[in-house]
Amino acid sequence: MGRHLEPHPATGNLQRVAVDRLAFVKRAKTLGFSLGEIRELLAIQDGHTYACVEVRDLVQNKLAIVRNKKAEIERLEANLASALRKCNQALRRKRSQHSETCPVLKQIVPKLRVQNLRGIPWINRVANQAI
Protein backbone atom coordinates (compact mmCIF):
# COMPACT_ATOMS: atom_id res chain seq x y z
CA MET A 1 0.00 0.00 0.00
CA GLY A 2 3.02 2.25 -0.11
CA ARG A 3 3.30 2.58 3.68
CA HIS A 4 5.77 0.83 5.90
CA LEU A 5 4.08 -1.58 8.23
CA GLU A 6 4.68 -1.11 11.93
CA PRO A 7 4.80 -4.12 14.22
CA HIS A 8 1.48 -5.15 15.76
CA PRO A 9 1.07 -3.20 19.03
CA ALA A 10 0.13 -6.24 21.13
CA THR A 11 2.50 -8.83 19.74
CA GLY A 12 5.18 -6.85 17.91
CA ASN A 13 4.56 -9.21 15.00
CA LEU A 14 4.87 -7.60 11.56
CA GLN A 15 3.30 -10.60 9.84
CA ARG A 16 0.11 -10.23 11.92
CA VAL A 17 -0.22 -6.60 10.80
CA ALA A 18 0.06 -7.66 7.15
CA VAL A 19 -2.59 -10.34 7.63
CA ASP A 20 -4.90 -7.82 9.33
CA ARG A 21 -4.43 -5.36 6.45
CA LEU A 22 -5.18 -8.03 3.86
CA ALA A 23 -8.32 -9.02 5.78
CA PHE A 24 -9.34 -5.35 5.86
CA VAL A 25 -8.85 -5.07 2.08
CA LYS A 26 -10.87 -8.23 1.48
CA ARG A 27 -13.77 -7.05 3.67
CA ALA A 28 -13.75 -3.63 2.02
CA LYS A 29 -13.83 -5.27 -1.44
CA THR A 30 -16.92 -7.28 -0.42
CA LEU A 31 -18.58 -3.96 0.44
CA GLY A 32 -17.91 -2.81 -3.12
CA PHE A 33 -15.05 -0.41 -2.50
CA SER A 34 -12.47 0.00 -5.25
CA LEU A 35 -8.76 -0.36 -4.53
CA GLY A 36 -8.40 3.42 -4.62
CA GLU A 37 -11.19 3.81 -2.09
CA ILE A 38 -9.64 1.10 0.08
CA ARG A 39 -6.34 2.98 -0.06
CA GLU A 40 -8.20 6.04 1.24
CA LEU A 41 -9.80 4.01 4.01
CA LEU A 42 -6.43 2.62 5.04
CA ALA A 43 -4.92 6.11 5.07
CA ILE A 44 -7.78 7.32 7.24
CA GLN A 45 -7.34 4.35 9.54
CA ASP A 46 -3.62 5.01 9.81
CA GLY A 47 -4.10 8.74 10.42
CA HIS A 48 -6.80 8.29 13.09
CA THR A 49 -7.86 11.94 12.67
CA TYR A 50 -11.50 12.57 11.86
CA ALA A 51 -11.67 8.92 10.84
CA CYS A 52 -15.38 8.46 11.49
CA VAL A 53 -16.41 11.59 9.56
CA GLU A 54 -14.23 10.73 6.57
CA VAL A 55 -15.32 7.10 6.50
CA ARG A 56 -18.95 8.14 6.81
CA ASP A 57 -18.52 10.46 3.81
CA LEU A 58 -16.91 7.67 1.76
CA VAL A 59 -19.63 5.19 2.72
CA GLN A 60 -22.35 7.76 2.00
CA ASN A 61 -20.89 8.37 -1.47
CA LYS A 62 -20.57 4.64 -2.16
CA LEU A 63 -24.18 4.06 -1.05
CA ALA A 64 -25.41 6.80 -3.41
CA ILE A 65 -23.52 5.17 -6.29
CA VAL A 66 -24.98 1.75 -5.45
CA ARG A 67 -28.51 3.17 -5.22
CA ASN A 68 -28.12 4.85 -8.63
CA LYS A 69 -26.90 1.59 -10.17
CA LYS A 70 -29.79 -0.26 -8.54
CA ALA A 71 -32.28 2.22 -10.03
CA GLU A 72 -30.67 1.78 -13.47
CA ILE A 73 -30.92 -2.01 -13.18
CA GLU A 74 -34.56 -1.77 -12.08
CA ARG A 75 -35.35 0.42 -15.13
CA LEU A 76 -33.55 -2.08 -17.36
CA GLU A 77 -35.52 -4.94 -15.78
CA ALA A 78 -38.82 -3.12 -16.38
CA ASN A 79 -37.88 -2.41 -20.00
CA LEU A 80 -36.89 -6.01 -20.63
CA ALA A 81 -40.09 -7.32 -19.00
CA SER A 82 -42.13 -4.97 -21.18
CA ALA A 83 -40.26 -6.11 -24.30
CA LEU A 84 -40.86 -9.75 -23.39
CA ARG A 85 -44.61 -9.09 -22.93
CA LYS A 86 -44.75 -7.40 -26.35
CA CYS A 87 -42.99 -10.38 -27.95
CA ASN A 88 -45.34 -12.87 -26.31
CA GLN A 89 -48.41 -10.84 -27.31
CA ALA A 90 -47.23 -10.58 -30.92
CA LEU A 91 -46.50 -14.30 -31.05
CA ARG A 92 -49.95 -15.17 -29.69
CA ARG A 93 -51.67 -12.88 -32.23
CA LYS A 94 -49.71 -14.08 -35.26
CA ARG A 95 -48.67 -17.66 -34.53
CA SER A 96 -48.76 -18.69 -38.15
CA GLN A 97 -47.23 -15.56 -39.68
CA HIS A 98 -43.52 -14.90 -39.48
CA SER A 99 -43.50 -11.89 -41.77
CA GLU A 100 -44.59 -9.38 -39.13
CA THR A 101 -41.76 -7.28 -37.77
CA CYS A 102 -40.94 -7.96 -34.17
CA PRO A 103 -42.44 -5.25 -31.91
CA VAL A 104 -39.25 -5.03 -29.90
CA LEU A 105 -37.20 -4.40 -33.02
CA LYS A 106 -39.71 -1.74 -34.05
CA GLN A 107 -39.24 -0.08 -30.68
CA ILE A 108 -35.45 -0.23 -30.84
CA VAL A 109 -35.16 0.96 -34.42
CA PRO A 110 -37.89 3.50 -35.16
CA LYS A 111 -38.70 4.21 -38.79
CA LEU A 112 -36.17 6.54 -40.29
CA ARG A 113 -37.40 9.82 -41.68
CA VAL A 114 -35.95 9.74 -45.16
CA GLN A 115 -36.71 13.41 -45.79
CA ASN A 116 -34.27 14.38 -43.02
CA LEU A 117 -31.52 12.23 -44.52
CA ARG A 118 -31.62 13.20 -48.22
CA GLY A 119 -28.27 13.54 -49.85
CA ILE A 120 -26.65 10.68 -47.96
CA PRO A 121 -26.93 7.77 -50.44
CA TRP A 122 -26.15 4.83 -48.17
CA ILE A 123 -28.57 6.09 -45.49
CA ASN A 124 -31.31 6.47 -48.14
CA ARG A 125 -30.77 2.84 -49.23
CA VAL A 126 -30.95 1.57 -45.66
CA ALA A 127 -33.99 3.69 -44.90
CA ASN A 128 -35.82 2.47 -47.99
CA GLN A 129 -35.13 -1.14 -47.02
CA ALA A 130 -36.44 -0.55 -43.48
CA ILE A 131 -39.73 0.98 -44.63
C-alpha positions in Angstrom: 0.0 0.0 0.0 3.0 2.2 -0.1 3.3 2.6 3.7 5.8 0.8 5.9 4.1 -1.6 8.2 4.7 -1.1 11.9 4.8 -4.1 14.2 1.5 -5.2 15.8 1.1 -3.2 19.0 0.1 -6.2 21.1 2.5 -8.8 19.7 5.2 -6.9 17.9 4.6 -9.2 15.0 4.9 -7.6 11.6 3.3 -10.6 9.8 0.1 -10.2 11.9 -0.2 -6.6 10.8 0.1 -7.7 7.1 -2.6 -10.3 7.6 -4.9 -7.8 9.3 -4.4 -5.4 6.4 -5.2 -8.0 3.9 -8.3 -9.0 5.8 -9.3 -5.4 5.9 -8.8 -5.1 2.1 -10.9 -8.2 1.5 -13.8 -7.1 3.7 -13.7 -3.6 2.0 -13.8 -5.3 -1.4 -16.9 -7.3 -0.4 -18.6 -4.0 0.4 -17.9 -2.8 -3.1 -15.0 -0.4 -2.5 -12.5 0.0 -5.3 -8.8 -0.4 -4.5 -8.4 3.4 -4.6 -11.2 3.8 -2.1 -9.6 1.1 0.1 -6.3 3.0 -0.1 -8.2 6.0 1.2 -9.8 4.0 4.0 -6.4 2.6 5.0 -4.9 6.1 5.1 -7.8 7.3 7.2 -7.3 4.4 9.5 -3.6 5.0 9.8 -4.1 8.7 10.4 -6.8 8.3 13.1 -7.9 11.9 12.7 -11.5 12.6 11.9 -11.7 8.9 10.8 -15.4 8.5 11.5 -16.4 11.6 9.6 -14.2 10.7 6.6 -15.3 7.1 6.5 -19.0 8.1 6.8 -18.5 10.5 3.8 -16.9 7.7 1.8 -19.6 5.2 2.7 -22.3 7.8 2.0 -20.9 8.4 -1.5 -20.6 4.6 -2.2 -24.2 4.1 -1.1 -25.4 6.8 -3.4 -23.5 5.2 -6.3 -25.0 1.7 -5.5 -28.5 3.2 -5.2 -28.1 4.8 -8.6 -26.9 1.6 -10.2 -29.8 -0.3 -8.5 -32.3 2.2 -10.0 -30.7 1.8 -13.5 -30.9 -2.0 -13.2 -34.6 -1.8 -12.1 -35.4 0.4 -15.1 -33.6 -2.1 -17.4 -35.5 -4.9 -15.8 -38.8 -3.1 -16.4 -37.9 -2.4 -20.0 -36.9 -6.0 -20.6 -40.1 -7.3 -19.0 -42.1 -5.0 -21.2 -40.3 -6.1 -24.3 -40.9 -9.8 -23.4 -44.6 -9.1 -22.9 -44.7 -7.4 -26.3 -43.0 -10.4 -27.9 -45.3 -12.9 -26.3 -48.4 -10.8 -27.3 -47.2 -10.6 -30.9 -46.5 -14.3 -31.1 -50.0 -15.2 -29.7 -51.7 -12.9 -32.2 -49.7 -14.1 -35.3 -48.7 -17.7 -34.5 -48.8 -18.7 -38.2 -47.2 -15.6 -39.7 -43.5 -14.9 -39.5 -43.5 -11.9 -41.8 -44.6 -9.4 -39.1 -41.8 -7.3 -37.8 -40.9 -8.0 -34.2 -42.4 -5.2 -31.9 -39.2 -5.0 -29.9 -37.2 -4.4 -33.0 -39.7 -1.7 -34.0 -39.2 -0.1 -30.7 -35.4 -0.2 -30.8 -35.2 1.0 -34.4 -37.9 3.5 -35.2 -38.7 4.2 -38.8 -36.2 6.5 -40.3 -37.4 9.8 -41.7 -35.9 9.7 -45.2 -36.7 13.4 -45.8 -34.3 14.4 -43.0 -31.5 12.2 -44.5 -31.6 13.2 -48.2 -28.3 13.5 -49.8 -26.7 10.7 -48.0 -26.9 7.8 -50.4 -26.1 4.8 -48.2 -28.6 6.1 -45.5 -31.3 6.5 -48.1 -30.8 2.8 -49.2 -31.0 1.6 -45.7 -34.0 3.7 -44.9 -35.8 2.5 -48.0 -35.1 -1.1 -47.0 -36.4 -0.5 -43.5 -39.7 1.0 -44.6 
